[in-house]
């Protein structure tokens, strides 16, 4: 998969707004960490909570990518989903990063 110019690079712990009908790509960019250690990503796994759907995942030597769709919006309850990316590197390092998806309404124009 080629990551286009509309990718959303997400820092660890960030809150992202999404509406239930969108299908969007999110990128965990580890290029600074990988450059500092001379390491590259070996494996990447994603933990996506029920309600959100992972459409596609991929990785490069320095980035983990996930495409998400779905989610439920309710005007009476705040719906949030925590997405976790767990990775290992070729040198044997391991860690995880996460971001929170906050559902927002679909606006009709």
Backbone as XML, in Angstrom:
<?xml version="1.0"?>
<chain id="A" units="angstrom">
  <residue number="1" name="UNK">
    <atom name="N" x="0.845" y="-1.177" z="0.000"/>
    <atom name="CA" x="0.000" y="0.000" z="0.000"/>
    <atom name="C" x="0.885" y="1.233" z="0.000"/>
  </residue>
  <residue number="2" name="UNK">
    <atom name="N" x="0.566" y="2.178" z="-0.803"/>
    <atom name="CA" x="1.254" y="3.456" z="-0.784"/>
    <atom name="C" x="0.461" y="4.410" z="0.086"/>
  </residue>
  <residue number="3" name="UNK">
    <atom name="N" x="1.124" y="5.021" z="1.038"/>
    <atom name="CA" x="0.457" y="5.980" z="1.908"/>
    <atom name="C" x="0.439" y="7.309" z="1.183"/>
  </residue>
  <residue number="4" name="UNK">
    <atom name="N" x="-0.756" y="7.842" z="0.943"/>
    <atom name="CA" x="-0.905" y="9.076" z="0.199"/>
    <atom name="C" x="-0.643" y="10.305" z="1.045"/>
  </residue>
  <residue number="5" name="UNK">
    <atom name="N" x="-0.892" y="11.457" z="0.470"/>
    <atom name="CA" x="-0.631" y="12.709" z="1.153"/>
    <atom name="C" x="-1.658" y="13.018" z="2.232"/>
  </residue>
  <residue number="6" name="UNK">
    <atom name="N" x="-2.725" y="12.271" z="2.321"/>
    <atom name="CA" x="-3.763" y="12.551" z="3.304"/>
    <atom name="C" x="-3.597" y="11.746" z="4.581"/>
  </residue>
  <residue number="7" name="UNK">
    <atom name="N" x="-2.467" y="11.115" z="4.765"/>
    <atom name="CA" x="-2.246" y="10.319" z="5.964"/>
    <atom name="C" x="-2.280" y="11.212" z="7.203"/>
  </residue>
  <residue number="8" name="UNK">
    <atom name="N" x="-2.712" y="10.655" z="8.300"/>
    <atom name="CA" x="-2.761" y="11.351" z="9.574"/>
    <atom name="C" x="-1.675" y="10.778" z="10.467"/>
  </residue>
  <residue number="9" name="UNK">
    <atom name="N" x="-0.591" y="11.516" z="10.664"/>
    <atom name="CA" x="0.476" y="11.070" z="11.545"/>
    <atom name="C" x="0.031" y="11.370" z="12.966"/>
  </residue>
  <residue number="10" name="UNK">
    <atom name="N" x="-0.013" y="10.340" z="13.796"/>
    <atom name="CA" x="-0.577" y="10.494" z="15.135"/>
    <atom name="C" x="0.487" y="10.296" z="16.215"/>
  </residue>
  <residue number="11" name="UNK">
    <atom name="N" x="0.736" y="11.344" z="17.012"/>
    <atom name="CA" x="1.650" y="11.188" z="18.147"/>
    <atom name="C" x="1.046" y="10.261" z="19.197"/>
  </residue>
  <residue number="12" name="UNK">
    <atom name="N" x="1.897" y="9.661" z="20.016"/>
    <atom name="CA" x="1.432" y="8.758" z="21.065"/>
    <atom name="C" x="0.467" y="9.480" z="21.992"/>
  </residue>
  <residue number="13" name="UNK">
    <atom name="N" x="-0.668" y="8.845" z="22.266"/>
    <atom name="CA" x="-1.647" y="9.364" z="23.214"/>
    <atom name="C" x="-2.580" y="10.430" z="22.678"/>
  </residue>
  <residue number="14" name="UNK">
    <atom name="N" x="-2.498" y="10.763" z="21.414"/>
    <atom name="CA" x="-3.310" y="11.840" z="20.858"/>
    <atom name="C" x="-4.783" y="11.440" z="20.746"/>
  </residue>
  <residue number="15" name="UNK">
    <atom name="N" x="-5.667" y="12.434" z="20.787"/>
    <atom name="CA" x="-7.099" y="12.231" z="20.599"/>
    <atom name="C" x="-7.454" y="12.670" z="19.178"/>
  </residue>
  <residue number="16" name="UNK">
    <atom name="N" x="-8.091" y="11.776" z="18.432"/>
    <atom name="CA" x="-8.447" y="12.039" z="17.033"/>
    <atom name="C" x="-9.958" y="11.987" z="16.896"/>
  </residue>
  <residue number="17" name="UNK">
    <atom name="N" x="-10.527" y="12.948" z="16.179"/>
    <atom name="CA" x="-11.964" y="12.908" z="15.905"/>
    <atom name="C" x="-12.213" y="12.188" z="14.589"/>
  </residue>
  <residue number="18" name="UNK">
    <atom name="N" x="-13.295" y="11.410" z="14.544"/>
    <atom name="CA" x="-13.655" y="10.642" z="13.356"/>
    <atom name="C" x="-15.164" y="10.492" z="13.319"/>
  </residue>
  <residue number="19" name="UNK">
    <atom name="N" x="-15.748" y="10.523" z="12.140"/>
    <atom name="CA" x="-17.180" y="10.220" z="12.056"/>
    <atom name="C" x="-17.363" y="8.774" z="11.608"/>
  </residue>
  <residue number="20" name="UNK">
    <atom name="N" x="-18.506" y="8.182" z="11.921"/>
    <atom name="CA" x="-18.704" y="6.747" z="11.664"/>
    <atom name="C" x="-18.617" y="6.329" z="10.198"/>
  </residue>
  <residue number="21" name="UNK">
    <atom name="N" x="-18.842" y="7.257" z="9.264"/>
    <atom name="CA" x="-18.846" y="6.877" z="7.854"/>
    <atom name="C" x="-17.484" y="7.015" z="7.183"/>
  </residue>
  <residue number="22" name="UNK">
    <atom name="N" x="-16.515" y="7.626" z="7.866"/>
    <atom name="CA" x="-15.215" y="7.835" z="7.235"/>
    <atom name="C" x="-14.348" y="6.583" z="7.293"/>
  </residue>
  <residue number="23" name="UNK">
    <atom name="N" x="-13.510" y="6.433" z="6.279"/>
    <atom name="CA" x="-12.466" y="5.413" z="6.244"/>
    <atom name="C" x="-11.168" y="6.174" z="6.034"/>
  </residue>
  <residue number="24" name="UNK">
    <atom name="N" x="-10.312" y="6.160" z="7.066"/>
    <atom name="CA" x="-9.120" y="6.999" z="7.047"/>
    <atom name="C" x="-7.882" y="6.214" z="7.471"/>
  </residue>
  <residue number="25" name="UNK">
    <atom name="N" x="-6.728" y="6.677" z="7.005"/>
    <atom name="CA" x="-5.458" y="6.047" z="7.373"/>
    <atom name="C" x="-4.785" y="6.846" z="8.483"/>
  </residue>
  <residue number="26" name="UNK">
    <atom name="N" x="-4.179" y="6.100" z="9.408"/>
    <atom name="CA" x="-3.477" y="6.685" z="10.546"/>
    <atom name="C" x="-2.081" y="6.077" z="10.601"/>
  </residue>
  <residue number="27" name="UNK">
    <atom name="N" x="-1.084" y="6.914" z="10.882"/>
    <atom name="CA" x="0.312" y="6.493" z="10.822"/>
    <atom name="C" x="0.986" y="6.741" z="12.168"/>
  </residue>
  <residue number="28" name="UNK">
    <atom name="N" x="1.623" y="5.712" z="12.699"/>
    <atom name="CA" x="2.522" y="5.858" z="13.838"/>
    <atom name="C" x="3.912" y="5.995" z="13.244"/>
  </residue>
  <residue number="29" name="UNK">
    <atom name="N" x="4.476" y="7.185" z="13.347"/>
    <atom name="CA" x="5.772" y="7.473" z="12.734"/>
    <atom name="C" x="6.871" y="7.328" z="13.780"/>
  </residue>
  <residue number="30" name="UNK">
    <atom name="N" x="7.705" y="6.321" z="13.609"/>
    <atom name="CA" x="8.797" y="6.029" z="14.534"/>
    <atom name="C" x="10.155" y="6.347" z="13.927"/>
  </residue>
  <residue number="31" name="UNK">
    <atom name="N" x="10.177" y="7.207" z="12.913"/>
    <atom name="CA" x="11.419" y="7.463" z="12.185"/>
    <atom name="C" x="12.499" y="8.074" z="13.073"/>
  </residue>
  <residue number="32" name="UNK">
    <atom name="N" x="12.149" y="8.939" z="14.000"/>
    <atom name="CA" x="13.169" y="9.520" z="14.881"/>
    <atom name="C" x="13.790" y="8.460" z="15.785"/>
  </residue>
  <residue number="33" name="UNK">
    <atom name="N" x="12.937" y="7.607" z="16.367"/>
    <atom name="CA" x="13.441" y="6.540" z="17.231"/>
    <atom name="C" x="14.304" y="5.551" z="16.451"/>
  </residue>
  <residue number="34" name="UNK">
    <atom name="N" x="13.849" y="5.201" z="15.252"/>
    <atom name="CA" x="14.592" y="4.239" z="14.445"/>
    <atom name="C" x="15.916" y="4.830" z="13.974"/>
  </residue>
  <residue number="35" name="UNK">
    <atom name="N" x="15.926" y="6.105" z="13.608"/>
    <atom name="CA" x="17.167" y="6.747" z="13.162"/>
    <atom name="C" x="18.170" y="6.846" z="14.307"/>
  </residue>
  <residue number="36" name="UNK">
    <atom name="N" x="17.678" y="7.147" z="15.503"/>
    <atom name="CA" x="18.572" y="7.291" z="16.658"/>
    <atom name="C" x="19.245" y="5.975" z="17.024"/>
  </residue>
  <residue number="37" name="UNK">
    <atom name="N" x="18.531" y="4.877" z="16.814"/>
    <atom name="CA" x="19.076" y="3.575" z="17.197"/>
    <atom name="C" x="19.650" y="2.793" z="16.012"/>
  </residue>
  <residue number="38" name="UNK">
    <atom name="N" x="19.423" y="3.278" z="14.796"/>
    <atom name="CA" x="19.863" y="2.541" z="13.615"/>
    <atom name="C" x="19.061" y="1.273" z="13.400"/>
  </residue>
  <residue number="39" name="UNK">
    <atom name="N" x="17.835" y="1.238" z="13.924"/>
    <atom name="CA" x="16.983" y="0.058" z="13.923"/>
    <atom name="C" x="15.858" y="0.217" z="12.900"/>
  </residue>
  <residue number="40" name="UNK">
    <atom name="N" x="15.134" y="-0.857" z="12.638"/>
    <atom name="CA" x="13.957" y="-0.806" z="11.771"/>
    <atom name="C" x="12.850" y="-1.671" z="12.373"/>
  </residue>
  <residue number="41" name="UNK">
    <atom name="N" x="11.640" y="-1.411" z="11.946"/>
    <atom name="CA" x="10.503" y="-2.201" z="12.418"/>
    <atom name="C" x="10.562" y="-3.610" z="11.836"/>
  </residue>
  <residue number="42" name="UNK">
    <atom name="N" x="10.336" y="-4.592" z="12.691"/>
    <atom name="CA" x="10.283" y="-5.989" z="12.244"/>
    <atom name="C" x="8.837" y="-6.461" z="12.186"/>
  </residue>
  <residue number="43" name="UNK">
    <atom name="N" x="8.096" y="-6.275" z="13.282"/>
    <atom name="CA" x="6.690" y="-6.688" z="13.322"/>
    <atom name="C" x="5.837" y="-5.575" z="13.915"/>
  </residue>
  <residue number="44" name="UNK">
    <atom name="N" x="4.593" y="-5.540" z="13.462"/>
    <atom name="CA" x="3.617" y="-4.574" z="13.974"/>
    <atom name="C" x="2.291" y="-5.296" z="14.123"/>
  </residue>
  <residue number="45" name="UNK">
    <atom name="N" x="1.665" y="-5.160" z="15.282"/>
    <atom name="CA" x="0.318" y="-5.677" z="15.491"/>
    <atom name="C" x="-0.541" y="-4.546" z="16.032"/>
  </residue>
  <residue number="46" name="UNK">
    <atom name="N" x="-1.817" y="-4.624" z="15.728"/>
    <atom name="CA" x="-2.778" y="-3.591" z="16.133"/>
    <atom name="C" x="-3.870" y="-4.203" z="16.995"/>
  </residue>
  <residue number="47" name="UNK">
    <atom name="N" x="-4.241" y="-3.503" z="18.038"/>
    <atom name="CA" x="-5.386" y="-3.869" z="18.862"/>
    <atom name="C" x="-6.463" y="-2.829" z="18.600"/>
  </residue>
  <residue number="48" name="UNK">
    <atom name="N" x="-7.526" y="-3.254" z="17.925"/>
    <atom name="CA" x="-8.627" y="-2.365" z="17.553"/>
    <atom name="C" x="-9.870" y="-2.822" z="18.302"/>
  </residue>
  <residue number="49" name="UNK">
    <atom name="N" x="-10.470" y="-1.943" z="19.111"/>
    <atom name="CA" x="-11.628" y="-2.350" z="19.897"/>
    <atom name="C" x="-12.863" y="-2.619" z="19.030"/>
  </residue>
  <residue number="50" name="UNK">
    <atom name="N" x="-13.760" y="-3.438" z="19.572"/>
    <atom name="CA" x="-15.027" y="-3.721" z="18.895"/>
    <atom name="C" x="-15.741" y="-2.403" z="18.620"/>
  </residue>
  <residue number="51" name="UNK">
    <atom name="N" x="-16.318" y="-2.307" z="17.446"/>
    <atom name="CA" x="-17.003" y="-1.088" z="17.034"/>
    <atom name="C" x="-16.265" y="-0.386" z="15.914"/>
  </residue>
  <residue number="52" name="UNK">
    <atom name="N" x="-14.950" y="-0.391" z="15.982"/>
    <atom name="CA" x="-14.125" y="0.103" z="14.881"/>
    <atom name="C" x="-13.686" y="-1.091" z="14.052"/>
  </residue>
  <residue number="53" name="UNK">
    <atom name="N" x="-13.430" y="-0.856" z="12.771"/>
    <atom name="CA" x="-12.986" y="-1.928" z="11.894"/>
    <atom name="C" x="-11.661" y="-1.550" z="11.244"/>
  </residue>
  <residue number="54" name="UNK">
    <atom name="N" x="-10.694" y="-2.443" z="11.336"/>
    <atom name="CA" x="-9.426" y="-2.274" z="10.645"/>
    <atom name="C" x="-9.612" y="-2.759" z="9.212"/>
  </residue>
  <residue number="55" name="UNK">
    <atom name="N" x="-9.443" y="-1.849" z="8.261"/>
    <atom name="CA" x="-9.621" y="-2.174" z="6.846"/>
    <atom name="C" x="-8.330" y="-2.727" z="6.256"/>
  </residue>
  <residue number="56" name="UNK">
    <atom name="N" x="-7.200" y="-2.130" z="6.658"/>
    <atom name="CA" x="-5.910" y="-2.493" z="6.081"/>
    <atom name="C" x="-4.813" y="-2.069" z="7.041"/>
  </residue>
  <residue number="57" name="UNK">
    <atom name="N" x="-3.763" y="-2.867" z="7.158"/>
    <atom name="CA" x="-2.584" y="-2.475" z="7.921"/>
    <atom name="C" x="-1.353" y="-2.707" z="7.065"/>
  </residue>
  <residue number="58" name="UNK">
    <atom name="N" x="-0.316" y="-1.921" z="7.326"/>
    <atom name="CA" x="0.953" y="-2.094" z="6.628"/>
    <atom name="C" x="2.046" y="-1.469" z="7.479"/>
  </residue>
  <residue number="59" name="UNK">
    <atom name="N" x="3.278" y="-1.655" z="7.047"/>
    <atom name="CA" x="4.401" y="-1.034" z="7.728"/>
    <atom name="C" x="5.519" y="-0.775" z="6.735"/>
  </residue>
  <residue number="60" name="UNK">
    <atom name="N" x="6.346" y="0.193" z="7.095"/>
    <atom name="CA" x="7.610" y="0.421" z="6.400"/>
    <atom name="C" x="8.706" y="0.146" z="7.428"/>
  </residue>
  <residue number="61" name="UNK">
    <atom name="N" x="9.918" y="0.505" z="7.136"/>
    <atom name="CA" x="10.991" y="0.335" z="8.122"/>
    <atom name="C" x="10.801" y="1.227" z="9.342"/>
  </residue>
  <residue number="62" name="UNK">
    <atom name="N" x="10.027" y="2.326" z="9.184"/>
    <atom name="CA" x="9.910" y="3.313" z="10.265"/>
    <atom name="C" x="8.481" y="3.726" z="10.610"/>
  </residue>
  <residue number="63" name="UNK">
    <atom name="N" x="7.493" y="3.224" z="9.882"/>
    <atom name="CA" x="6.115" y="3.638" z="10.117"/>
    <atom name="C" x="5.174" y="2.440" z="10.159"/>
  </residue>
  <residue number="64" name="UNK">
    <atom name="N" x="4.180" y="2.539" z="11.059"/>
    <atom name="CA" x="3.099" y="1.553" z="11.127"/>
    <atom name="C" x="1.822" y="2.265" z="10.690"/>
  </residue>
  <residue number="65" name="UNK">
    <atom name="N" x="1.072" y="1.642" z="9.777"/>
    <atom name="CA" x="-0.099" y="2.278" z="9.182"/>
    <atom name="C" x="-1.328" y="1.409" z="9.402"/>
  </residue>
  <residue number="66" name="UNK">
    <atom name="N" x="-2.442" y="2.063" z="9.747"/>
    <atom name="CA" x="-3.719" y="1.364" z="9.858"/>
    <atom name="C" x="-4.808" y="2.226" z="9.226"/>
  </residue>
  <residue number="67" name="UNK">
    <atom name="N" x="-5.696" y="1.583" z="8.503"/>
    <atom name="CA" x="-6.884" y="2.224" z="7.951"/>
    <atom name="C" x="-8.068" y="1.778" z="8.804"/>
  </residue>
  <residue number="68" name="UNK">
    <atom name="N" x="-8.835" y="2.758" z="9.300"/>
    <atom name="CA" x="-9.979" y="2.460" z="10.170"/>
    <atom name="C" x="-11.267" y="2.979" z="9.576"/>
  </residue>
  <residue number="69" name="UNK">
    <atom name="N" x="-12.340" y="2.227" z="9.816"/>
    <atom name="CA" x="-13.680" y="2.660" z="9.438"/>
    <atom name="C" x="-14.634" y="2.289" z="10.572"/>
  </residue>
  <residue number="70" name="UNK">
    <atom name="N" x="-15.838" y="2.838" z="10.506"/>
    <atom name="CA" x="-16.855" y="2.483" z="11.489"/>
    <atom name="C" x="-16.787" y="3.312" z="12.743"/>
  </residue>
  <residue number="71" name="UNK">
    <atom name="N" x="-17.337" y="2.733" z="13.794"/>
    <atom name="CA" x="-17.500" y="3.439" z="15.055"/>
    <atom name="C" x="-18.944" y="3.871" z="15.202"/>
  </residue>
  <residue number="72" name="UNK">
    <atom name="N" x="-19.339" y="4.174" z="16.419"/>
    <atom name="CA" x="-20.715" y="4.570" z="16.697"/>
    <atom name="C" x="-20.730" y="5.933" z="17.356"/>
  </residue>
  <residue number="73" name="UNK">
    <atom name="N" x="-21.577" y="6.815" z="16.842"/>
    <atom name="CA" x="-21.756" y="8.129" z="17.458"/>
    <atom name="C" x="-23.107" y="8.174" z="18.150"/>
  </residue>
  <residue number="74" name="UNK">
    <atom name="N" x="-23.120" y="8.735" z="19.350"/>
    <atom name="CA" x="-24.358" y="8.954" z="20.089"/>
    <atom name="C" x="-24.322" y="10.362" z="20.661"/>
  </residue>
  <residue number="75" name="UNK">
    <atom name="N" x="-25.404" y="11.101" z="20.502"/>
    <atom name="CA" x="-25.439" y="12.466" z="21.035"/>
    <atom name="C" x="-25.549" y="12.470" z="22.555"/>
  </residue>
  <residue number="76" name="UNK">
    <atom name="N" x="-25.931" y="11.342" z="23.143"/>
    <atom name="CA" x="-26.113" y="11.297" z="24.591"/>
    <atom name="C" x="-24.920" y="10.697" z="25.342"/>
  </residue>
  <residue number="77" name="UNK">
    <atom name="N" x="-24.035" y="10.002" z="24.618"/>
    <atom name="CA" x="-22.887" y="9.349" z="25.258"/>
    <atom name="C" x="-21.642" y="9.618" z="24.418"/>
  </residue>
  <residue number="78" name="UNK">
    <atom name="N" x="-20.558" y="9.996" z="25.072"/>
    <atom name="CA" x="-19.292" y="10.178" z="24.366"/>
    <atom name="C" x="-18.693" y="8.807" z="24.078"/>
  </residue>
  <residue number="79" name="UNK">
    <atom name="N" x="-18.463" y="8.522" z="22.802"/>
    <atom name="CA" x="-17.898" y="7.238" z="22.412"/>
    <atom name="C" x="-16.443" y="7.431" z="22.012"/>
  </residue>
  <residue number="80" name="UNK">
    <atom name="N" x="-15.561" y="6.713" z="22.711"/>
    <atom name="CA" x="-14.135" y="6.760" z="22.418"/>
    <atom name="C" x="-13.601" y="5.344" z="22.264"/>
  </residue>
  <residue number="81" name="UNK">
    <atom name="N" x="-12.661" y="5.191" z="21.360"/>
    <atom name="CA" x="-12.009" y="3.905" z="21.137"/>
    <atom name="C" x="-10.496" y="4.105" z="21.264"/>
  </residue>
  <residue number="82" name="UNK">
    <atom name="N" x="-9.833" y="3.276" z="22.041"/>
    <atom name="CA" x="-8.378" y="3.344" z="22.164"/>
    <atom name="C" x="-7.772" y="2.282" z="21.249"/>
  </residue>
  <residue number="83" name="UNK">
    <atom name="N" x="-6.947" y="2.734" z="20.308"/>
    <atom name="CA" x="-6.286" y="1.862" z="19.337"/>
    <atom name="C" x="-4.812" y="1.758" z="19.742"/>
  </residue>
  <residue number="84" name="UNK">
    <atom name="N" x="-4.313" y="0.526" z="19.816"/>
    <atom name="CA" x="-2.933" y="0.303" z="20.255"/>
    <atom name="C" x="-2.123" y="-0.383" z="19.161"/>
  </residue>
  <residue number="85" name="UNK">
    <atom name="N" x="-0.938" y="0.135" z="18.929"/>
    <atom name="CA" x="0.028" y="-0.443" z="17.990"/>
    <atom name="C" x="1.190" y="-0.992" z="18.811"/>
  </residue>
  <residue number="86" name="UNK">
    <atom name="N" x="1.442" y="-2.289" z="18.690"/>
    <atom name="CA" x="2.566" y="-2.926" z="19.378"/>
    <atom name="C" x="3.574" y="-3.357" z="18.328"/>
  </residue>
  <residue number="87" name="UNK">
    <atom name="N" x="4.845" y="-3.059" z="18.577"/>
    <atom name="CA" x="5.851" y="-3.376" z="17.563"/>
    <atom name="C" x="7.112" y="-3.955" z="18.183"/>
  </residue>
  <residue number="88" name="UNK">
    <atom name="N" x="7.847" y="-4.670" z="17.337"/>
    <atom name="CA" x="9.201" y="-5.112" z="17.669"/>
    <atom name="C" x="10.116" y="-4.624" z="16.553"/>
  </residue>
  <residue number="89" name="UNK">
    <atom name="N" x="11.386" y="-4.529" z="16.874"/>
    <atom name="CA" x="12.360" y="-4.076" z="15.891"/>
    <atom name="C" x="13.314" y="-5.214" z="15.538"/>
  </residue>
  <residue number="90" name="UNK">
    <atom name="N" x="14.076" y="-5.002" z="14.494"/>
    <atom name="CA" x="15.015" y="-6.044" z="14.073"/>
    <atom name="C" x="16.099" y="-6.292" z="15.116"/>
  </residue>
  <residue number="91" name="UNK">
    <atom name="N" x="16.363" y="-5.310" z="15.980"/>
    <atom name="CA" x="17.356" y="-5.481" z="17.042"/>
    <atom name="C" x="16.754" y="-6.097" z="18.306"/>
  </residue>
  <residue number="92" name="UNK">
    <atom name="N" x="15.440" y="-6.356" z="18.284"/>
    <atom name="CA" x="14.801" y="-6.999" z="19.424"/>
    <atom name="C" x="14.107" y="-6.066" z="20.399"/>
  </residue>
  <residue number="93" name="UNK">
    <atom name="N" x="14.069" y="-4.777" z="20.110"/>
    <atom name="CA" x="13.342" y="-3.852" z="20.963"/>
    <atom name="C" x="11.848" y="-4.061" z="20.770"/>
  </residue>
  <residue number="94" name="UNK">
    <atom name="N" x="11.068" y="-3.685" z="21.776"/>
    <atom name="CA" x="9.618" y="-3.786" z="21.660"/>
    <atom name="C" x="8.951" y="-2.691" z="22.470"/>
  </residue>
  <residue number="95" name="UNK">
    <atom name="N" x="7.842" y="-2.181" z="21.978"/>
    <atom name="CA" x="7.110" y="-1.120" z="22.667"/>
    <atom name="C" x="5.726" y="-1.021" z="22.043"/>
  </residue>
  <residue number="96" name="UNK">
    <atom name="N" x="4.940" y="-0.089" z="22.552"/>
    <atom name="CA" x="3.621" y="0.152" z="21.963"/>
    <atom name="C" x="3.310" y="1.642" z="21.990"/>
  </residue>
  <residue number="97" name="UNK">
    <atom name="N" x="2.434" y="2.046" z="21.097"/>
    <atom name="CA" x="1.925" y="3.413" z="21.021"/>
    <atom name="C" x="0.406" y="3.301" z="20.888"/>
  </residue>
  <residue number="98" name="UNK">
    <atom name="N" x="-0.290" y="4.322" z="21.367"/>
    <atom name="CA" x="-1.744" y="4.288" z="21.219"/>
    <atom name="C" x="-2.298" y="5.672" z="20.954"/>
  </residue>
  <residue number="99" name="UNK">
    <atom name="N" x="-3.491" y="5.666" z="20.375"/>
    <atom name="CA" x="-4.234" y="6.907" z="20.185"/>
    <atom name="C" x="-5.699" y="6.614" z="20.436"/>
  </residue>
  <residue number="100" name="UNK">
    <atom name="N" x="-6.438" y="7.665" z="20.744"/>
    <atom name="CA" x="-7.858" y="7.539" z="21.051"/>
    <atom name="C" x="-8.672" y="8.160" z="19.923"/>
  </residue>
  <residue number="101" name="UNK">
    <atom name="N" x="-9.668" y="7.424" z="19.459"/>
    <atom name="CA" x="-10.571" y="7.905" z="18.415"/>
    <atom name="C" x="-11.866" y="8.333" z="19.093"/>
  </residue>
  <residue number="102" name="UNK">
    <atom name="N" x="-12.194" y="9.614" z="18.964"/>
    <atom name="CA" x="-13.424" y="10.183" z="19.507"/>
    <atom name="C" x="-14.429" y="10.312" z="18.377"/>
  </residue>
  <residue number="103" name="UNK">
    <atom name="N" x="-15.580" y="9.688" z="18.545"/>
    <atom name="CA" x="-16.582" y="9.728" z="17.485"/>
    <atom name="C" x="-17.296" y="11.078" z="17.493"/>
  </residue>
  <residue number="104" name="UNK">
    <atom name="N" x="-17.551" y="11.593" z="16.304"/>
    <atom name="CA" x="-18.288" y="12.847" z="16.139"/>
    <atom name="C" x="-19.403" y="12.611" z="15.118"/>
  </residue>
  <residue number="105" name="UNK">
    <atom name="N" x="-20.382" y="13.507" z="15.101"/>
    <atom name="CA" x="-21.509" y="13.273" z="14.188"/>
    <atom name="C" x="-21.128" y="13.474" z="12.733"/>
  </residue>
  <residue number="106" name="UNK">
    <atom name="N" x="-21.931" y="12.875" z="11.876"/>
    <atom name="CA" x="-21.819" y="13.095" z="10.444"/>
    <atom name="C" x="-22.692" y="14.295" z="10.146"/>
  </residue>
  <residue number="107" name="UNK">
    <atom name="N" x="-22.082" y="15.335" z="9.618"/>
    <atom name="CA" x="-22.843" y="16.558" z="9.309"/>
    <atom name="C" x="-23.366" y="16.463" z="7.895"/>
  </residue>
  <residue number="108" name="UNK">
    <atom name="N" x="-24.622" y="16.801" z="7.737"/>
    <atom name="CA" x="-25.220" y="16.820" z="6.412"/>
    <atom name="C" x="-25.356" y="18.271" z="5.974"/>
  </residue>
  <residue number="109" name="UNK">
    <atom name="N" x="-24.972" y="18.532" z="4.744"/>
    <atom name="CA" x="-25.019" y="19.900" z="4.220"/>
    <atom name="C" x="-26.144" y="20.047" z="3.245"/>
  </residue>
</chain>
